[in-house]
Amino acid sequence: MREAFQAEDLAKQPMPFTASKGDPAPLFTADAVIDQGIQKVSLQDFQGQWVLLFFYPSDFTFV
C-alpha cells in the first residue's frame, strides 16, 4: 500500500473547479481591507465592471 500521491495519481483526479479564460467568476462575498478597516465586499456589487482580484498569503507565513 502506497501512502503518498504521485503526480500521475493527482492528474487522474477530477478537479472540483477549473477556470478557463473567458469563464465568469463565481459570485462570492469576502472580507477586504478598505480605508484601514475590514469590510464585506461582494463580487456582485461590481457586476458589469472590470474587476482585478488580487490574492496573497498572510504576512509572515511560510507559503
Contacts in CASP RR format, 6 or more apart in sequence:
PFRMAT RR
TARGET T0000
AUTHOR 0000-0000-0000
METHOD contacts of the structure
MODEL  1
MREAFQAEDLAKQPMPFTASKGDPAPLFTADAVIDQGIQKVSLQDFQGQW
VLLFFYPSDFTFV
17 26 0 8 1.000
19 25 0 8 1.000
25 43 0 8 1.000
25 51 0 8 1.000
25 53 0 8 1.000
26 43 0 8 1.000
27 42 0 8 1.000
27 43 0 8 1.000
27 44 0 8 1.000
28 42 0 8 1.000
28 43 0 8 1.000
29 40 0 8 1.000
29 41 0 8 1.000
29 42 0 8 1.000
29 43 0 8 1.000
30 40 0 8 1.000
30 41 0 8 1.000
31 38 0 8 1.000
31 39 0 8 1.000
31 40 0 8 1.000
31 41 0 8 1.000
32 38 0 8 1.000
32 39 0 8 1.000
32 40 0 8 1.000
32 41 0 8 1.000
34 41 0 8 1.000
43 51 0 8 1.000
57 63 0 8 1.000
END
